[in-house]
Amino acid sequence: MQNSLTQNNFNFKDYSDGHTVTVISKLQYGEAGTSALKVQPERPKVASYCRVSSLSDPQEESLENQMIHYTNYIRSNPHWQFAGIYSDRGKTGTQIEKRTGFNKMVRDAIEGKIDTILCKSISRFARNVTDTLNTIRTLSNVGVNVVFEKEQLDTSSMQSEFILTMLSAVAQEESRSTSSNITWANSKRFEQGEGIFCRILGYKKEKNRAWIVVEEEAKIVREAFQLYLEGLGFRQIAQSFIGKGYKKANGKKEWTAIAIRDMLSNERYTGDVLCQKTYTKDHLSHESVKNNGERSQFLIKNNHEPIIDRKTFEAVQKRMANNKQNLKRGKKKSYPLSGRLVCGECGYNLHRYVCREVVTWRCGHQTISNQLCKMKGIKEERILKAMVKAFDQRYESAIGQGRRQIINLIKELQSAVSIRAAQQNQLRLTLERALLAENNAIFKSEDPKEFTEKRKEVENQIVIKESWWQLVDADDIYRKKALSRLAEIKEKTSPAKELQVTKNNIEFLRGWVVRIKAVSPFLFTISWINGDETTVEIEEGEET
């Protein structure tokens, strides 16, 4: 025999033998994991995810329109808190690891900064069934639901994953079908002798006529073949062309050994076109791989006017085959400064070299030719010295010493992402106002030119800032490591001494340093996570 009493979400049952059972009913946020323990806030924090897979999408499908729509939609609801807009421009939906905006959104959701995510459709969210389900499960386990507008689907109200699985599979199948249709259409074109025109040095396209010989450029191509047959190597030819000021098809003068090699091995200069030299591995990875017989190839003979006769071309191929060496290239390594050291003279990235156990960073242009850039190599030891010196100037005098300094450093790293989000939201709000002013002018039949220019200016600022934000997001791993190390230092008896030792580590300093411009081998401009810059000079011999 039992007596039952229900109170809020608890159901108490008393049994005659003295024992009791309390049934805790499920809450609003789901049935499994910690989501069942999260009570819905009075004003949920609502965010949106927007993506376009191509930079040339029509205006009505543009990323800006998606962002503005959801910003207005969320802010117009008094029962919601605006938690931000997360976006990826020109990113495929089948590869989550390459979508920095998406990954940042998931991190913020796990950290409790988001309660609900709005998305236009499942295909905008992801076109990979596995990634979609795994992400939804991860979000559900922390009490975050996703609402898909097109499918009218809310993951918080689902009793099973069946519907989402089916819809995700449809999105993935659409991606596969599109990829297959493009491959099929191209194959049919190749079979009919219709090669795809590709702009290369020596040829151009005018209106409907392709493969028109550009004689000035054709002379450069013929010279390259002649020099190679005379015994010069790829690098020597490249240096010769740089010295003569020759321009490539893209108008640049940065000739490399690889550029010369590709030119000398291109059958298009004989008037032939070999189609499908590469193919897309699959519709999920979108990885382009060399066709070694896995797909059919199509050789279209005498497709256009040749620049190089076949005899010369074959002689060059024979010499290249004889000189070819089977070099085993190891996997490309990445270092804490990779892609973050910029040459102040030409703007090119610096690359890492090791000689006799001494690490030196050299400008990529300078390694090709001194005529492209005259920046000398910089020892990594000097770069580290510049980072430490800038760090001391920025933080030691400004935020105190000892444990207090450690606490303030932790606070700055923790607030880095929120500062970036504030900047992003401010720019998008400015864009909204510019669009509203432009639309009002058009509605009133007034000249919108001034407002259009303002809107374009803001859009350009957003594009520029997005590249910076991506760098900041990519540094999340360094910030986490720095925070972990700072937490350890804070508990030490002499935190100031511990910091003095720890800061002489590039990986640690990368938690704050986003980019370094080498103005000269001794003058450096350090860019910090909040966008501020510090310029420091290292005297010759100071790094030793």
C-alpha positions in Angstrom: 0.0 0.0 0.0 1.3 3.5 -0.8 0.5 7.2 -0.6 1.7 9.6 -3.3 2.3 13.3 -3.2 3.4 15.4 -6.1 5.3 18.6 -5.6 6.8 20.6 -8.5 9.1 18.1 -10.3 9.3 15.6 -7.5 6.9 12.7 -6.9 7.1 11.2 -3.4 5.8 7.7 -2.8 5.5 6.2 0.8 5.2 2.5 1.2 3.7 0.6 4.1 7.0 -1.2 4.9 8.6 2.1 5.7 10.7 2.7 2.6 10.1 5.7 0.3 10.8 6.3 -3.4 11.3 9.8 -4.8 10.7 10.1 -8.6 12.5 13.2 -10.1 10.7 14.0 -13.3 12.6 15.2 -16.3 13.1 18.9 -16.9 12.7 20.9 -20.1 16.1 20.5 -21.6 16.1 16.8 -22.5 16.3 13.3 -21.2 19.9 12.4 -21.0 23.2 13.7 -19.6 23.7 17.0 -17.7 21.1 18.6 -20.0 18.4 17.2 -17.8 19.8 19.1 -14.8 19.8 22.5 -16.5 16.8 24.7 -15.8 15.8 27.0 -18.6 16.7 30.6 -17.8 14.1 33.3 -17.8 15.8 35.0 -20.7 17.8 32.4 -22.7 21.1 33.5 -24.4 20.3 33.0 -28.1 23.0 33.0 -30.8 23.0 32.2 -34.5 25.3 30.4 -36.9 25.6 31.6 -40.5 27.7 30.2 -43.4 28.2 30.6 -47.1 30.3 28.0 -48.9 31.3 30.3 -51.7 32.5 33.9 -51.7 30.5 34.5 -54.9 27.0 33.6 -53.5 24.2 35.8 -54.8 23.4 38.9 -52.7 20.2 37.4 -51.3 22.2 34.5 -50.0 25.1 36.6 -48.8 26.7 36.1 -45.4 26.0 39.7 -44.4 22.2 39.2 -45.1 22.1 36.1 -43.0 23.9 37.8 -40.1 21.7 40.9 -40.2 18.5 38.8 -40.4 19.4 36.8 -37.3 20.8 39.8 -35.4 17.5 41.7 -35.9 15.4 38.6 -35.2 17.1 37.8 -31.9 17.2 41.4 -30.7 13.6 42.0 -31.5 12.5 39.3 -29.1 12.3 40.9 -25.6 12.4 37.4 -24.0 15.9 36.6 -25.4 19.4 37.8 -24.7 21.6 38.3 -27.7 24.6 36.0 -27.5 26.2 36.8 -30.8 26.5 35.8 -34.4 29.0 33.1 -35.4 29.9 32.8 -39.1 32.2 31.2 -41.6 32.9 32.7 -45.0 33.7 30.6 -48.0 33.9 27.3 -45.9 32.5 24.0 -47.0 29.9 22.4 -44.6 31.4 18.9 -44.9 34.6 19.8 -43.0 34.0 21.0 -39.5 37.7 21.2 -38.5 38.2 24.1 -41.0 35.3 26.2 -39.7 36.8 28.5 -37.0 33.5 30.3 -36.4 31.6 27.0 -35.9 34.2 25.7 -33.5 34.3 28.9 -31.5 30.5 28.7 -31.2 30.6 25.1 -29.8 33.3 26.1 -27.3 31.3 29.1 -26.1 28.2 26.9 -25.8 30.1 24.4 -23.7 31.3 27.2 -21.5 27.7 28.3 -20.8 27.6 31.4 -23.0 24.8 30.1 -25.2 21.4 28.5 -24.5 19.9 28.3 -28.0 21.5 28.4 -31.5 19.5 29.4 -34.5 20.5 28.2 -38.0 19.0 28.7 -41.4 19.1 25.0 -42.3 20.8 21.7 -41.5 22.9 22.1 -44.7 24.2 25.5 -43.3 25.1 23.7 -40.0 26.8 20.7 -41.6 26.5 18.4 -44.5 28.1 15.5 -42.8 25.7 13.2 -40.8 28.3 12.1 -38.3 29.5 15.6 -37.5 25.9 16.9 -37.3 24.9 14.2 -34.8 28.0 14.4 -32.7 27.8 18.2 -32.4 24.1 18.1 -31.5 24.8 15.5 -28.9 27.6 17.5 -27.4 25.4 20.6 -27.3 22.4 18.7 -25.9 24.6 17.3 -23.1 25.3 20.9 -21.9 21.7 21.9 -22.3 22.0 23.8 -25.6 19.4 23.3 -28.3 19.6 24.1 -32.0 16.7 25.4 -34.0 16.8 24.9 -37.8 14.5 27.4 -39.5 14.0 25.8 -42.9 13.2 22.3 -41.5 11.3 23.8 -38.5 13.2 21.5 -36.2 14.1 22.1 -32.6 16.5 19.6 -31.0 15.2 20.3 -27.5 11.7 18.9 -28.3 12.9 15.7 -30.1 12.1 12.4 -28.5 14.7 10.6 -30.7 17.5 11.4 -33.2 15.7 9.7 -36.1 14.3 12.9 -37.7 17.6 14.7 -37.4 19.5 11.7 -38.8 17.3 11.5 -41.8 17.4 15.2 -42.5 21.2 15.3 -42.1 21.5 12.3 -44.4 19.5 14.3 -47.0 21.8 17.2 -46.7 24.9 15.0 -47.1 23.3 13.3 -50.1 22.6 16.7 -51.7 26.3 17.5 -51.3 27.3 14.1 -52.8 24.8 14.5 -55.7 26.1 17.9 -56.6 29.7 16.7 -56.6 28.7 13.7 -58.8 26.8 15.9 -61.2 29.7 18.3 -61.7 32.1 15.4 -62.3 29.7 13.7 -64.8 29.2 17.0 -66.7 32.9 17.7 -66.9 33.6 14.1 -68.2 31.0 14.6 -70.9 32.6 17.8 -72.0 36.1 16.2 -72.1 34.7 13.3 -74.2 33.4 15.8 -76.7 36.8 17.5 -76.9 35.9 20.6 -74.8 38.8 21.3 -72.6 38.5 23.8 -69.8 40.5 27.0 -70.4 43.0 27.8 -67.7 44.9 31.1 -67.8 48.6 30.3 -68.1 51.5 32.5 -69.2 51.4 32.8 -73.0 47.6 32.4 -73.5 44.5 34.5 -72.8 40.8 34.3 -73.4 38.7 37.0 -75.0 34.9 36.7 -75.0 34.0 33.3 -76.4 37.5 32.7 -77.9 40.1 30.9 -75.7 43.7 30.0 -76.0 44.8 33.2 -77.8 48.6 33.4 -77.9 50.0 36.5 -76.1 53.3 36.9 -78.0 55.2 38.9 -75.3 54.4 36.2 -72.8 55.1 33.4 -75.3 58.7 34.7 -75.7 59.2 34.2 -72.0 57.9 30.6 -72.3 60.2 29.8 -75.2 63.2 31.3 -73.4 62.5 29.1 -70.4 62.6 25.9 -72.6 65.7 27.1 -74.4 67.6 27.9 -71.1 66.7 24.5 -69.7 68.0 22.7 -72.7 71.2 24.7 -72.4 71.8 23.2 -69.0 70.3 25.7 -66.5 68.3 24.4 -63.6 64.8 25.5 -62.4 66.2 27.8 -59.7 68.7 29.4 -62.1 66.0 30.1 -64.7 63.8 31.6 -62.0 66.6 33.9 -60.7 67.3 35.0 -64.3 63.6 35.9 -64.9 63.5 37.9 -61.7 66.6 39.8 -62.7 65.0 40.6 -66.1 61.8 41.7 -64.4 59.6 39.2 -66.2 56.0 38.9 -64.9 54.0 35.8 -64.4 50.4 35.3 -65.6 49.2 36.8 -62.3 51.4 39.9 -62.9 53.8 39.1 -60.1 57.6 38.8 -60.4 58.1 36.1 -57.7 59.4 33.3 -59.9 60.3 30.1 -58.1 61.8 26.8 -59.1 58.4 25.2 -58.8 56.9 27.7 -61.2 59.5 27.0 -63.8 59.2 23.2 -63.4 55.4 23.5 -63.8 55.8 25.6 -67.0 58.3 23.2 -68.6 56.1 20.2 -67.9 52.8 21.7 -69.1 51.6 20.0 -72.3 49.3 22.9 -73.1 52.3 24.7 -74.6 52.3 22.1 -77.4 48.6 22.8 -78.3 47.3 19.7 -76.4 45.1 19.6 -73.3 45.2 16.7 -70.8 42.0 16.9 -68.8 41.4 15.5 -65.3 45.0 15.5 -64.1 43.6 15.7 -60.6 40.2 14.8 -59.1 38.3 15.4 -55.9 38.8 12.4 -53.6 35.3 12.6 -52.1 32.5 15.0 -51.4 33.2 15.2 -47.7 36.9 16.1 -47.6 36.9 18.0 -51.0 40.6 17.0 -51.2 42.1 17.3 -54.6 44.6 14.5 -55.4 46.7 13.6 -58.4 45.1 11.3 -60.8 47.4 8.3 -61.1 44.9 6.2 -63.0 42.1 6.1 -60.5 40.0 8.2 -62.9 39.9 8.4 -66.7 41.9 11.1 -68.4 41.2 12.8 -71.7 44.0 14.0 -74.0 42.7 16.5 -76.5 45.3 16.8 -79.3 45.8 20.0 -81.4 43.3 21.8 -79.3 44.9 25.2 -79.9 47.9 27.0 -81.4 51.2 25.8 -79.9 53.9 27.9 -78.4 56.5 25.1 -78.2 57.0 22.5 -80.9 56.7 18.9 -79.8 60.4 18.0 -80.5 61.6 20.7 -78.0 58.9 19.7 -75.5 59.9 16.0 -75.6 63.6 16.9 -75.3 62.8 18.9 -72.1 60.7 16.1 -70.7 63.6 13.6 -71.3 66.1 15.8 -69.5 63.7 16.4 -66.6 63.2 12.6 -66.3 67.0 12.0 -66.2 67.5 14.7 -63.6 64.5 13.6 -61.4 65.5 12.5 -58.0 63.2 10.5 -55.7 63.3 12.8 -52.7 61.3 11.6 -49.7 59.7 14.6 -48.2 58.7 14.4 -44.5 55.5 15.7 -43.2 55.3 19.4 -43.0 56.0 20.6 -39.5 54.3 23.6 -37.8 56.0 25.7 -35.1 54.6 28.3 -32.7 55.8 31.1 -35.0 54.8 29.5 -38.3 52.6 31.9 -40.3 52.9 34.6 -37.6 56.2 36.2 -38.6 55.8 38.8 -41.3 58.6 40.5 -43.3 58.3 44.3 -42.8 60.0 45.0 -46.2 57.8 42.9 -48.6 55.0 41.5 -46.4 55.8 37.9 -47.1 56.0 35.3 -44.3 59.3 34.3 -42.8 60.2 30.6 -42.8 62.2 28.5 -40.4 65.6 27.1 -41.2 68.0 25.1 -39.1 71.8 25.2 -39.7 74.3 23.7 -37.3 71.6 23.6 -34.6 70.9 27.4 -35.0 67.3 28.3 -35.8 67.0 31.2 -38.3 63.8 32.7 -39.8 64.2 33.9 -43.4 61.8 35.8 -45.7 60.3 33.6 -48.3 60.9 36.2 -51.0 64.6 36.7 -50.0 65.3 33.0 -50.3 64.3 33.2 -53.9 66.2 36.3 -54.9 67.7 39.4 -53.2 65.9 41.4 -55.9 62.5 40.5 -54.4 63.5 41.3 -50.8 66.7 42.3 -49.1 65.7 41.3 -45.5 68.4 39.3 -43.9 67.8 36.1 -41.8 66.9 36.6 -38.1 67.9 34.2 -35.4 65.0 32.8 -33.4 66.9 33.7 -30.2 66.6 37.4 -31.2 62.9 37.1 -31.9 62.3 35.5 -28.5 64.3 38.3 -26.9 62.1 40.9 -28.7 58.9 39.1 -27.5 60.1 39.0 -23.9 61.2 42.7 -24.0 57.8 43.7 -25.4 56.0 41.5 -22.8 57.9 43.2 -20.0 57.2 46.7 -21.4 53.5 45.9 -21.7 52.8 44.0 -18.5 55.4 44.4 -15.8 54.9 48.2 -15.2 51.2 48.2 -16.0 49.8 45.3 -13.8 52.2 45.0 -10.9 54.4 42.3 -9.7 54.2 38.8 -8.1 50.9 37.0 -7.6 48.9 40.1 -8.5 50.6 40.2 -11.9 49.7 36.5 -12.5 46.1 37.1 -11.6 45.8 40.0 -14.0 47.5 38.1 -16.8 45.0 35.3 -16.3 42.1 37.8 -16.4 43.4 39.2 -19.7 43.6 35.9 -21.4 40.2 34.9 -20.1 38.6 38.1 -21.4 40.4 38.0 -24.8 37.5 36.1 -26.5 34.8 38.4 -25.0 36.7 41.5 -26.2 36.9 40.0 -29.7 33.1 39.2 -29.6 32.4 42.8 -28.5 34.4 44.2 -31.4 32.6 41.9 -33.8 29.1 42.8 -32.5 29.9 46.5 -32.6 30.9 46.3 -36.3 27.8 44.3 -37.2 25.6 46.8 -35.4 27.3 49.6 -37.4 26.6 47.6 -40.6 22.9 47.3 -39.6 22.6 51.0 -39.2 24.4 51.7 -42.5 22.0 49.2 -44.3 19.0 50.8 -42.6 20.1 54.3 -43.7 20.7 53.1 -47.2 17.3 51.4 -47.4 15.5 54.5 -46.0 17.1 56.6 -48.7 16.0 54.2 -51.4 12.5 54.1 -50.0 12.3 57.9 -50.0 13.6 58.0 -53.6 16.7 59.9 -52.4 20.3 59.4 -53.6 21.7 56.5 -51.6 25.3 56.9 -52.8 26.6 58.3 -49.5 25.0 55.5 -47.5 26.1 52.8 -50.0 29.7 53.9 -49.7 29.4 53.9 -45.9 27.9 50.4 -46.0 30.7 49.1 -48.2 33.3 50.7 -46.0 31.9 48.8 -43.0 31.7 45.6 -44.9 35.4 46.0 -45.9 36.3 46.6 -42.2 34.5 43.4 -41.3 36.3 41.4 -44.0 39.7 42.7 -42.7 38.8 42.1 -39.1 37.6 38.6 -39.9 41.1 37.5 -40.9 42.4 38.9 -37.6 39.7 37.2 -35.6 40.5 33.9 -37.3 44.1 34.3 -36.1 43.0 35.0 -32.6 40.6 32.0 -32.6 43.4 29.7 -34.0 45.5 30.7 -30.9 43.0 29.3 -28.5 45.3 26.3 -27.8 48.2 28.6 -26.8 45.9 30.6 -24.5 44.8 27.5 -22.7 48.3 26.3 -22.2 49.3 29.7 -20.9 46.3 29.8 -18.5 47.2 26.3 -17.2 50.8 27.3 -16.6 49.8 30.6 -14.9 47.5 28.7 -12.6 50.5 26.6 -11.5 52.7 29.6 -11.1 50.1 31.4 -8.9 50.4 28.6 -6.3 54.2 28.8 -6.1 55.9 30.5 -3.2 57.8 32.8 -5.6 55.5 33.4 -8.5 57.5 36.3 -9.9 60.7 34.2 -10.2 58.7 31.4 -11.8 57.2 33.8 -14.4 60.7 35.2 -15.2 61.7 31.7 -16.2 58.5 30.7 -18.0 58.3 33.8 -20.1 61.4 32.8 -22.0 59.3 30.3 -23.9 57.9 31.2 -27.3 54.9 28.8 -26.9 53.9 30.5 -23.6 54.2 34.0 -25.0 52.1 33.0 -28.0 49.1 33.1 -25.6 49.3 36.9 -25.9 51.3 37.5 -29.2 49.2 37.1 -32.3 51.6 38.4 -34.9 55.2 39.8 -35.3 56.4 42.1 -38.0 60.1 42.1 -38.5 60.6 45.8 -39.6 64.4 45.0 -39.7 66.5 42.2 -38.3 66.7 44.3 -35.1 63.3 46.1 -35.0 60.1 44.3 -34.3 56.4 45.2 -34.0 54.4 42.9 -31.7 50.6 42.6 -32.2 48.7 41.5 -29.1 45.4 39.7 -28.7 43.4 42.9 -28.2 44.9 44.5 -31.4 47.4 46.8 -29.6 51.0 46.9 -30.9 54.4 47.3 -29.2 57.5 48.2 -31.1 60.9 47.1 -29.6 64.5 47.2 -30.8 67.1 44.6 -30.0 70.7 45.8 -30.1 73.2 43.7 -32.0 74.5 41.1 -29.5 71.7 41.8 -27.0 70.2 38.4 -27.6 73.3 36.6 -26.4 
